[in-house]
Amino acid sequence: MLQAMKRLWRGWRKLAHGIITAQNTILLGGVFLFGIGPTAILAKITGRKLLDRRSIAAGEQPESHWSPIQDPPADLNSAQRPF
């Protein structure tokens, strides 16, 4: 009885793996074909960079929101406790 249940379980795992593989292929293929693909083509045609939040004229550099970190004073106490 135990051997039959093990064979049944292995068979179910193979079947489930096949179903999930087919499902993932169909879903991810659909997402790419109908979501990512047209968006990339449209961005390429219009020349937009999708990560930019504002439009930038040709030849301009975007402004940076980087704020420099000031170095703490180099003394013995700060070296012993770096965080």
PDB file as gemmi writes it, atoms N, CA and C in Angstrom:
CRYST1    1.000    1.000    1.000  90.00  90.00  90.00 P 1                      
ATOM      1  N   MET A   1       0.823  -1.187   0.000  1.00  0.00           N  
ATOM      2  CA  MET A   1       0.000   0.000   0.000  1.00  0.00           C  
ATOM      3  C   MET A   1       0.877   1.266   0.000  1.00  0.00           C  
ATOM      4  N   LEU A   2       1.945   1.247   0.803  1.00  0.00           N  
ATOM      5  CA  LEU A   2       2.828   2.407   0.889  1.00  0.00           C  
ATOM      6  C   LEU A   2       3.520   2.668  -0.456  1.00  0.00           C  
ATOM      7  N   GLN A   3       3.945   1.598  -1.132  1.00  0.00           N  
ATOM      8  CA  GLN A   3       4.602   1.759  -2.437  1.00  0.00           C  
ATOM      9  C   GLN A   3       3.634   2.345  -3.465  1.00  0.00           C  
ATOM     10  N   ALA A   4       2.399   1.928  -3.424  1.00  0.00           N  
ATOM     11  CA  ALA A   4       1.402   2.464  -4.360  1.00  0.00           C  
ATOM     12  C   ALA A   4       1.167   3.951  -4.099  1.00  0.00           C  
ATOM     13  N   MET A   5       1.121   4.342  -2.850  1.00  0.00           N  
ATOM     14  CA  MET A   5       0.927   5.752  -2.515  1.00  0.00           C  
ATOM     15  C   MET A   5       2.140   6.585  -2.955  1.00  0.00           C  
ATOM     16  N   LYS A   6       3.351   6.030  -2.810  1.00  0.00           N  
ATOM     17  CA  LYS A   6       4.544   6.736  -3.259  1.00  0.00           C  
ATOM     18  C   LYS A   6       4.528   6.930  -4.777  1.00  0.00           C  
ATOM     19  N   ARG A   7       4.129   5.880  -5.511  1.00  0.00           N  
ATOM     20  CA  ARG A   7       4.044   5.995  -6.970  1.00  0.00           C  
ATOM     21  C   ARG A   7       2.984   7.012  -7.375  1.00  0.00           C  
ATOM     22  N   LEU A   8       1.869   6.997  -6.672  1.00  0.00           N  
ATOM     23  CA  LEU A   8       0.808   7.953  -6.948  1.00  0.00           C  
ATOM     24  C   LEU A   8       1.300   9.382  -6.691  1.00  0.00           C  
ATOM     25  N   TRP A   9       2.014   9.584  -5.593  1.00  0.00           N  
ATOM     26  CA  TRP A   9       2.544  10.901  -5.256  1.00  0.00           C  
ATOM     27  C   TRP A   9       3.560  11.377  -6.298  1.00  0.00           C  
ATOM     28  N   ARG A  10       4.460  10.484  -6.735  1.00  0.00           N  
ATOM     29  CA  ARG A  10       5.442  10.853  -7.757  1.00  0.00           C  
ATOM     30  C   ARG A  10       4.748  11.208  -9.069  1.00  0.00           C  
ATOM     31  N   GLY A  11       3.732  10.452  -9.409  1.00  0.00           N  
ATOM     32  CA  GLY A  11       2.980  10.745 -10.631  1.00  0.00           C  
ATOM     33  C   GLY A  11       2.288  12.094 -10.552  1.00  0.00           C  
ATOM     34  N   TRP A  12       1.690  12.388  -9.393  1.00  0.00           N  
ATOM     35  CA  TRP A  12       1.037  13.675  -9.213  1.00  0.00           C  
ATOM     36  C   TRP A  12       2.030  14.825  -9.312  1.00  0.00           C  
ATOM     37  N   ARG A  13       3.224  14.645  -8.733  1.00  0.00           N  
ATOM     38  CA  ARG A  13       4.238  15.694  -8.804  1.00  0.00           C  
ATOM     39  C   ARG A  13       4.668  15.959 -10.240  1.00  0.00           C  
ATOM     40  N   LYS A  14       4.830  14.897 -11.041  1.00  0.00           N  
ATOM     41  CA  LYS A  14       5.199  15.078 -12.452  1.00  0.00           C  
ATOM     42  C   LYS A  14       4.101  15.809 -13.207  1.00  0.00           C  
ATOM     43  N   LEU A  15       2.853  15.418 -12.970  1.00  0.00           N  
ATOM     44  CA  LEU A  15       1.726  16.067 -13.632  1.00  0.00           C  
ATOM     45  C   LEU A  15       1.632  17.545 -13.227  1.00  0.00           C  
ATOM     46  N   ALA A  16       1.750  17.812 -11.932  1.00  0.00           N  
ATOM     47  CA  ALA A  16       1.670  19.186 -11.449  1.00  0.00           C  
ATOM     48  C   ALA A  16       2.817  20.025 -12.008  1.00  0.00           C  
ATOM     49  N   HIS A  17       4.001  19.454 -12.089  1.00  0.00           N  
ATOM     50  CA  HIS A  17       5.144  20.172 -12.646  1.00  0.00           C  
ATOM     51  C   HIS A  17       4.892  20.529 -14.110  1.00  0.00           C  
ATOM     52  N   GLY A  18       4.345  19.602 -14.869  1.00  0.00           N  
ATOM     53  CA  GLY A  18       4.030  19.866 -16.274  1.00  0.00           C  
ATOM     54  C   GLY A  18       2.970  20.954 -16.424  1.00  0.00           C  
ATOM     55  N   ILE A  19       1.941  20.909 -15.579  1.00  0.00           N  
ATOM     56  CA  ILE A  19       0.890  21.930 -15.636  1.00  0.00           C  
ATOM     57  C   ILE A  19       1.453  23.300 -15.299  1.00  0.00           C  
ATOM     58  N   ILE A  20       2.263  23.379 -14.257  1.00  0.00           N  
ATOM     59  CA  ILE A  20       2.827  24.663 -13.839  1.00  0.00           C  
ATOM     60  C   ILE A  20       3.788  25.204 -14.888  1.00  0.00           C  
ATOM     61  N   THR A  21       4.563  24.337 -15.515  1.00  0.00           N  
ATOM     62  CA  THR A  21       5.479  24.780 -16.563  1.00  0.00           C  
ATOM     63  C   THR A  21       4.707  25.378 -17.731  1.00  0.00           C  
ATOM     64  N   ALA A  22       3.642  24.714 -18.156  1.00  0.00           N  
ATOM     65  CA  ALA A  22       2.823  25.236 -19.255  1.00  0.00           C  
ATOM     66  C   ALA A  22       2.153  26.545 -18.857  1.00  0.00           C  
ATOM     67  N   GLN A  23       1.629  26.611 -17.645  1.00  0.00           N  
ATOM     68  CA  GLN A  23       0.956  27.818 -17.172  1.00  0.00           C  
ATOM     69  C   GLN A  23       1.919  29.006 -17.127  1.00  0.00           C  
ATOM     70  N   ASN A  24       3.105  28.794 -16.610  1.00  0.00           N  
ATOM     71  CA  ASN A  24       4.090  29.875 -16.539  1.00  0.00           C  
ATOM     72  C   ASN A  24       4.521  30.341 -17.918  1.00  0.00           C  
ATOM     73  N   THR A  25       4.682  29.405 -18.837  1.00  0.00           N  
ATOM     74  CA  THR A  25       5.080  29.767 -20.191  1.00  0.00           C  
ATOM     75  C   THR A  25       4.009  30.631 -20.844  1.00  0.00           C  
ATOM     76  N   ILE A  26       2.765  30.243 -20.692  1.00  0.00           N  
ATOM     77  CA  ILE A  26       1.669  31.006 -21.299  1.00  0.00           C  
ATOM     78  C   ILE A  26       1.524  32.375 -20.647  1.00  0.00           C  
ATOM     79  N   LEU A  27       1.524  32.418 -19.307  1.00  0.00           N  
ATOM     80  CA  LEU A  27       1.341  33.698 -18.622  1.00  0.00           C  
ATOM     81  C   LEU A  27       2.495  34.664 -18.870  1.00  0.00           C  
ATOM     82  N   LEU A  28       3.730  34.191 -18.725  1.00  0.00           N  
ATOM     83  CA  LEU A  28       4.867  35.083 -18.921  1.00  0.00           C  
ATOM     84  C   LEU A  28       5.031  35.489 -20.382  1.00  0.00           C  
ATOM     85  N   GLY A  29       4.706  34.575 -21.297  1.00  0.00           N  
ATOM     86  CA  GLY A  29       4.730  34.935 -22.713  1.00  0.00           C  
ATOM     87  C   GLY A  29       3.698  36.003 -23.022  1.00  0.00           C  
ATOM     88  N   GLY A  30       2.503  35.872 -22.436  1.00  0.00           N  
ATOM     89  CA  GLY A  30       1.461  36.888 -22.639  1.00  0.00           C  
ATOM     90  C   GLY A  30       1.853  38.231 -22.061  1.00  0.00           C  
ATOM     91  N   VAL A  31       2.449  38.220 -20.873  1.00  0.00           N  
ATOM     92  CA  VAL A  31       2.895  39.479 -20.260  1.00  0.00           C  
ATOM     93  C   VAL A  31       3.932  40.141 -21.152  1.00  0.00           C  
ATOM     94  N   PHE A  32       4.847  39.363 -21.691  1.00  0.00           N  
ATOM     95  CA  PHE A  32       5.869  39.959 -22.543  1.00  0.00           C  
ATOM     96  C   PHE A  32       5.268  40.467 -23.849  1.00  0.00           C  
ATOM     97  N   LEU A  33       4.436  39.636 -24.501  1.00  0.00           N  
ATOM     98  CA  LEU A  33       3.897  40.018 -25.803  1.00  0.00           C  
ATOM     99  C   LEU A  33       2.941  41.200 -25.720  1.00  0.00           C  
ATOM    100  N   PHE A  34       2.119  41.263 -24.683  1.00  0.00           N  
ATOM    101  CA  PHE A  34       1.090  42.292 -24.616  1.00  0.00           C  
ATOM    102  C   PHE A  34       1.411  43.421 -23.639  1.00  0.00           C  
ATOM    103  N   GLY A  35       2.461  43.297 -22.865  1.00  0.00           N  
ATOM    104  CA  GLY A  35       2.800  44.332 -21.894  1.00  0.00           C  
ATOM    105  C   GLY A  35       4.152  44.956 -22.140  1.00  0.00           C  
ATOM    106  N   ILE A  36       5.184  44.167 -21.983  1.00  0.00           N  
ATOM    107  CA  ILE A  36       6.546  44.684 -22.069  1.00  0.00           C  
ATOM    108  C   ILE A  36       6.942  45.011 -23.507  1.00  0.00           C  
ATOM    109  N   GLY A  37       6.601  44.141 -24.428  1.00  0.00           N  
ATOM    110  CA  GLY A  37       6.974  44.348 -25.834  1.00  0.00           C  
ATOM    111  C   GLY A  37       6.437  45.644 -26.419  1.00  0.00           C  
ATOM    112  N   PRO A  38       5.102  45.863 -26.391  1.00  0.00           N  
ATOM    113  CA  PRO A  38       4.580  47.120 -26.938  1.00  0.00           C  
ATOM    114  C   PRO A  38       5.089  48.367 -26.207  1.00  0.00           C  
ATOM    115  N   THR A  39       5.275  48.266 -24.897  1.00  0.00           N  
ATOM    116  CA  THR A  39       5.802  49.411 -24.147  1.00  0.00           C  
ATOM    117  C   THR A  39       7.215  49.735 -24.618  1.00  0.00           C  
ATOM    118  N   ALA A  40       8.044  48.735 -24.812  1.00  0.00           N  
ATOM    119  CA  ALA A  40       9.418  48.966 -25.273  1.00  0.00           C  
ATOM    120  C   ALA A  40       9.433  49.540 -26.682  1.00  0.00           C  
ATOM    121  N   ILE A  41       8.566  49.035 -27.542  1.00  0.00           N  
ATOM    122  CA  ILE A  41       8.509  49.542 -28.917  1.00  0.00           C  
ATOM    123  C   ILE A  41       8.051  50.993 -28.922  1.00  0.00           C  
ATOM    124  N   LEU A  42       7.025  51.309 -28.136  1.00  0.00           N  
ATOM    125  CA  LEU A  42       6.527  52.680 -28.058  1.00  0.00           C  
ATOM    126  C   LEU A  42       7.585  53.619 -27.499  1.00  0.00           C  
ATOM    127  N   ALA A  43       8.318  53.184 -26.483  1.00  0.00           N  
ATOM    128  CA  ALA A  43       9.377  54.017 -25.920  1.00  0.00           C  
ATOM    129  C   ALA A  43      10.494  54.234 -26.935  1.00  0.00           C  
ATOM    130  N   LYS A  44      10.788  53.215 -27.715  1.00  0.00           N  
ATOM    131  CA  LYS A  44      11.837  53.335 -28.719  1.00  0.00           C  
ATOM    132  C   LYS A  44      11.419  54.308 -29.823  1.00  0.00           C  
ATOM    133  N   ILE A  45      10.143  54.239 -30.228  1.00  0.00           N  
ATOM    134  CA  ILE A  45       9.659  55.126 -31.286  1.00  0.00           C  
ATOM    135  C   ILE A  45       9.637  56.569 -30.812  1.00  0.00           C  
ATOM    136  N   THR A  46       9.143  56.798 -29.598  1.00  0.00           N  
ATOM    137  CA  THR A  46       9.034  58.169 -29.087  1.00  0.00           C  
ATOM    138  C   THR A  46      10.353  58.709 -28.558  1.00  0.00           C  
ATOM    139  N   GLY A  47      11.311  57.847 -28.258  1.00  0.00           N  
ATOM    140  CA  GLY A  47      12.609  58.285 -27.765  1.00  0.00           C  
ATOM    141  C   GLY A  47      12.620  58.595 -26.281  1.00  0.00           C  
ATOM    142  N   ARG A  48      11.593  58.177 -25.550  1.00  0.00           N  
ATOM    143  CA  ARG A  48      11.536  58.443 -24.109  1.00  0.00           C  
ATOM    144  C   ARG A  48      12.352  57.421 -23.342  1.00  0.00           C  
ATOM    145  N   LYS A  49      12.956  57.904 -22.289  1.00  0.00           N  
ATOM    146  CA  LYS A  49      13.600  57.005 -21.344  1.00  0.00           C  
ATOM    147  C   LYS A  49      12.591  56.780 -20.227  1.00  0.00           C  
ATOM    148  N   LEU A  50      12.207  55.552 -19.997  1.00  0.00           N  
ATOM    149  CA  LEU A  50      11.100  55.264 -19.107  1.00  0.00           C  
ATOM    150  C   LEU A  50      11.422  55.507 -17.639  1.00  0.00           C  
ATOM    151  N   LEU A  51      12.686  55.591 -17.273  1.00  0.00           N  
ATOM    152  CA  LEU A  51      13.033  55.834 -15.882  1.00  0.00           C  
ATOM    153  C   LEU A  51      13.065  57.314 -15.537  1.00  0.00           C  
ATOM    154  N   ASP A  52      13.077  58.177 -16.536  1.00  0.00           N  
ATOM    155  CA  ASP A  52      13.065  59.617 -16.275  1.00  0.00           C  
ATOM    156  C   ASP A  52      11.661  60.049 -15.888  1.00  0.00           C  
ATOM    157  N   ARG A  53      11.557  60.937 -14.916  1.00  0.00           N  
ATOM    158  CA  ARG A  53      10.263  61.426 -14.448  1.00  0.00           C  
ATOM    159  C   ARG A  53       9.845  62.718 -15.152  1.00  0.00           C  
ATOM    160  N   ARG A  54      10.758  63.402 -15.763  1.00  0.00           N  
ATOM    161  CA  ARG A  54      10.409  64.645 -16.436  1.00  0.00           C  
ATOM    162  C   ARG A  54      11.088  64.655 -17.805  1.00  0.00           C  
ATOM    163  N   SER A  55      10.595  65.495 -18.679  1.00  0.00           N  
ATOM    164  CA  SER A  55      11.203  65.570 -20.001  1.00  0.00           C  
ATOM    165  C   SER A  55      12.440  66.460 -19.942  1.00  0.00           C  
ATOM    166  N   ILE A  56      13.435  66.074 -20.664  1.00  0.00           N  
ATOM    167  CA  ILE A  56      14.706  66.803 -20.693  1.00  0.00           C  
ATOM    168  C   ILE A  56      14.972  67.189 -22.140  1.00  0.00           C  
ATOM    169  N   ALA A  57      15.293  68.451 -22.367  1.00  0.00           N  
ATOM    170  CA  ALA A  57      15.604  68.902 -23.721  1.00  0.00           C  
ATOM    171  C   ALA A  57      16.897  68.246 -24.191  1.00  0.00           C  
ATOM    172  N   ALA A  58      17.035  68.147 -25.494  1.00  0.00           N  
ATOM    173  CA  ALA A  58      18.215  67.504 -26.063  1.00  0.00           C  
ATOM    174  C   ALA A  58      19.477  68.261 -25.672  1.00  0.00           C  
ATOM    175  N   GLY A  59      20.465  67.560 -25.212  1.00  0.00           N  
ATOM    176  CA  GLY A  59      21.736  68.154 -24.851  1.00  0.00           C  
ATOM    177  C   GLY A  59      21.830  68.609 -23.406  1.00  0.00           C  
ATOM    178  N   GLU A  60      20.719  68.621 -22.664  1.00  0.00           N  
ATOM    179  CA  GLU A  60      20.750  69.036 -21.258  1.00  0.00           C  
ATOM    180  C   GLU A  60      21.112  67.857 -20.368  1.00  0.00           C  
ATOM    181  N   GLN A  61      21.701  68.188 -19.247  1.00  0.00           N  
ATOM    182  CA  GLN A  61      21.990  67.178 -18.236  1.00  0.00           C  
ATOM    183  C   GLN A  61      20.881  67.215 -17.192  1.00  0.00           C  
ATOM    184  N   PRO A  62      20.358  66.071 -16.786  1.00  0.00           N  
ATOM    185  CA  PRO A  62      19.327  66.088 -15.744  1.00  0.00           C  
ATOM    186  C   PRO A  62      19.931  66.507 -14.412  1.00  0.00           C  
ATOM    187  N   GLU A  63      19.099  67.158 -13.579  1.00  0.00           N  
ATOM    188  CA  GLU A  63      19.603  67.573 -12.279  1.00  0.00           C  
ATOM    189  C   GLU A  63      19.768  66.351 -11.382  1.00  0.00           C  
ATOM    190  N   SER A  64      20.703  66.458 -10.476  1.00  0.00           N  
ATOM    191  CA  SER A  64      21.000  65.356  -9.579  1.00  0.00           C  
ATOM    192  C   SER A  64      20.404  65.633  -8.209  1.00  0.00           C  
ATOM    193  N   HIS A  65      19.894  64.604  -7.586  1.00  0.00           N  
ATOM    194  CA  HIS A  65      19.371  64.728  -6.236  1.00  0.00           C  
ATOM    195  C   HIS A  65      20.325  64.099  -5.227  1.00  0.00           C  
ATOM    196  N   TRP A  66      21.562  63.977  -5.612  1.00  0.00           N  
ATOM    197  CA  TRP A  66      22.570  63.388  -4.752  1.00  0.00           C  
ATOM    198  C   TRP A  66      22.988  64.414  -3.720  1.00  0.00           C  
ATOM    199  N   SER A  67      22.992  64.021  -2.470  1.00  0.00           N  
ATOM    200  CA  SER A  67      23.500  64.911  -1.426  1.00  0.00           C  
ATOM    201  C   SER A  67      24.755  64.263  -0.843  1.00  0.00           C  
ATOM    202  N   PRO A  68      25.865  64.970  -0.887  1.00  0.00           N  
ATOM    203  CA  PRO A  68      27.116  64.369  -0.426  1.00  0.00           C  
ATOM    204  C   PRO A  68      27.084  64.100   1.087  1.00  0.00           C  
ATOM    205  N   ILE A  69      27.742  63.054   1.468  1.00  0.00           N  
ATOM    206  CA  ILE A  69      27.828  62.676   2.875  1.00  0.00           C  
ATOM    207  C   ILE A  69      29.058  63.335   3.470  1.00  0.00           C  
ATOM    208  N   GLN A  70      28.874  63.967   4.613  1.00  0.00           N  
ATOM    209  CA  GLN A  70      30.013  64.593   5.275  1.00  0.00           C  
ATOM    210  C   GLN A  70      30.732  63.546   6.118  1.00  0.00           C  
ATOM    211  N   ASP A  71      32.049  63.531   6.000  1.00  0.00           N  
ATOM    212  CA  ASP A  71      32.848  62.579   6.764  1.00  0.00           C  
ATOM    213  C   ASP A  71      32.874  62.970   8.235  1.00  0.00           C  
ATOM    214  N   PRO A  72      32.701  62.002   9.125  1.00  0.00           N  
ATOM    215  CA  PRO A  72      32.811  62.321  10.548  1.00  0.00           C  
ATOM    216  C   PRO A  72      34.273  62.599  10.899  1.00  0.00           C  
ATOM    217  N   PRO A  73      34.509  63.266  12.009  1.00  0.00           N  
ATOM    218  CA  PRO A  73      35.898  63.537  12.385  1.00  0.00           C  
ATOM    219  C   PRO A  73      36.656  62.231  12.646  1.00  0.00           C  
ATOM    220  N   ALA A  74      37.891  62.189  12.202  1.00  0.00           N  
ATOM    221  CA  ALA A  74      38.706  60.985  12.353  1.00  0.00           C  
ATOM    222  C   ALA A  74      39.395  61.007  13.713  1.00  0.00           C  
ATOM    223  N   ASP A  75      38.724  60.474  14.730  1.00  0.00           N  
ATOM    224  CA  ASP A  75      39.353  60.360  16.040  1.00  0.00           C  
ATOM    225  C   ASP A  75      39.222  58.924  16.524  1.00  0.00           C  
ATOM    226  N   LEU A  76      39.783  58.629  17.637  1.00  0.00           N  
ATOM    227  CA  LEU A  76      39.831  57.264  18.157  1.00  0.00           C  
ATOM    228  C   LEU A  76      38.440  56.740  18.501  1.00  0.00           C  
ATOM    229  N   ASN A  77      37.578  57.558  19.084  1.00  0.00           N  
ATOM    230  CA  ASN A  77      36.232  57.098  19.456  1.00  0.00           C  
ATOM    231  C   ASN A  77      35.412  56.706  18.240  1.00  0.00           C  
ATOM    232  N   SER A  78      35.450  57.497  17.189  1.00  0.00           N  
ATOM    233  CA  SER A  78      34.675  57.158  16.004  1.00  0.00           C  
ATOM    234  C   SER A  78      35.269  55.943  15.294  1.00  0.00           C  
ATOM    235  N   ALA A  79      36.556  55.704  15.390  1.00  0.00           N  
ATOM    236  CA  ALA A  79      37.169  54.540  14.770  1.00  0.00           C  
ATOM    237  C   ALA A  79      36.785  53.255  15.499  1.00  0.00           C  
ATOM    238  N   GLN A  80      36.582  53.342  16.803  1.00  0.00           N  
ATOM    239  CA  GLN A  80      36.190  52.166  17.583  1.00  0.00           C  
ATOM    240  C   GLN A  80      34.722  51.794  17.374  1.00  0.00           C  
ATOM    241  N   ARG A  81      33.873  52.783  17.072  1.00  0.00           N  
ATOM    242  CA  ARG A  81      32.445  52.538  16.858  1.00  0.00           C  
ATOM    243  C   ARG A  81      32.052  53.113  15.499  1.00  0.00           C  
ATOM    244  N   PRO A  82      32.223  52.343  14.431  1.00  0.00           N  
ATOM    245  CA  PRO A  82      31.975  52.907  13.106  1.00  0.00           C  
ATOM    246  C   PRO A  82      30.502  53.106  12.761  1.00  0.00           C  
ATOM    247  N   PHE A  83      29.591  52.505  13.529  1.00  0.00           N  
ATOM    248  CA  PHE A  83      28.170  52.629  13.183  1.00  0.00           C  
ATOM    249  C   PHE A  83      27.391  53.286  14.274  1.00  0.00           C  
TER     250      PHE A  83                                                      
END                                                                             
